[in-house]
Amino acid sequence: MPDAYEQYLVPVIFRPFAEDLAARTAALAPAHVLELAAGTGVLTSCLLATAPSVEVTATDLNEAMVTLGSARAPGAVWRQADAQRLPFPDGGFDLVACQFGVMFFPDRVEAFSEIHRVLAPGGRFLFNTWGPLETHSFEVALQAGLERAFPVDPPRFFPTVPHGYSDPAVVAADLSAAGFAVEDEQELTLQGRAASTAGLATGYLTGTPVRTAVEERGDGPAVRATVIEEMTARLGPGPVTAPMTAYVFLAAA
Ligand SMILES: C[S@@+](CC[C@H](N)C(=O)[O-])C[C@H]1O[C@@H](n2cnc3c(N)ncnc32)[C@H](O)[C@@H]1O
């Protein structure tokens, strides 16, 4: 999964937001940054390029992501870590960054409390989370394809996980419950550019947990053909440009 994620999804979906988050990080001029849910290291690479003097510790729950990430962004110190049980002492970082990871944490208040613990007093937590599914044109098209392929019981990963933590008021309440003061919250829409809609569909079907959901339901090649057909009907064959909306939060410990 990490290879397909890196090849098909990172350049289109994740890099534009990583460039934004790296610029916001550099503007805060931190010295010791902890990155959570770093995946294959797209934000890590942008951070190292944008703020070369910053010491970056990059982590992810998934060992396979850590292996690929450490090869792609070797300038960071890489370590496997669950955001809800961070293997770091109190107060050792002045900024924690996380790109599109918080929606995966089963208990956000517990994870945010851990993040608060590892930040020095006044340290910052900078992260983004997707807006509702309907604000992400690529994933609306993907979900329509999955619903066509599986009219009964379609996979619901995208509406419920990546786009399942999309109410800024809920995010702000969770941050407050963990002891943070919300300093800033912005809605940000960036354009994703995909050379090929079929390539993008392949990325979603093989580089995300949708892969397992499709395997459980059977007949992968037929599903792939249906999803590509539906996504192409909605987006065109590519190149295609489409809007993607996220919220960016900055909170102080
Ligand atoms: C959508 S990916 C984002 C990866 C990367 N930040 C990027 O922008 O490409 C979500 C990541 O969250 C990680 N993850 C899921 N649950 C986690 C947890 N409890 N603690 C740390 N990372 C977690 C996954 O392994 C995955 O790499």
The ligand as a Gaussian input file, in Angstrom:
#p B3LYP/6-31G(d) Opt

LIG

0 1
 C       -3.594000       9.806000       5.025000
 S       -2.096000       9.229000       5.703000
 C       -1.193000      10.774000       5.824000
 C        0.278000      10.539000       5.714000
 C        1.143000      11.781000       5.512000
 N        1.024000      12.694000       6.626000
 C        0.848000      12.463000       4.208000
 O        0.468000      13.643000       4.214000
 O        0.993000      11.826000       3.141000
 C       -2.484000       8.865000       7.384000
 C       -1.349000       8.246000       8.173000
 O       -1.761000       8.121000       9.539000
 C       -1.077000       7.014000      10.091000
 N       -1.737000       6.653000      11.364000
 C       -2.944000       6.065000      11.514000
 N       -3.214000       5.923000      12.825000
 C       -2.161000       6.433000      13.522000
 C       -1.854000       6.570000      14.920000
 N       -2.687000       6.131000      15.864000
 N       -0.675000       7.140000      15.259000
 C        0.188000       7.576000      14.313000
 N       -0.054000       7.472000      12.976000
 C       -1.208000       6.911000      12.587000
 C       -1.183000       5.978000       8.981000
 O       -0.254000       4.924000       9.126000
 C       -0.933000       6.835000       7.741000
 O        0.432000       6.842000       7.376000

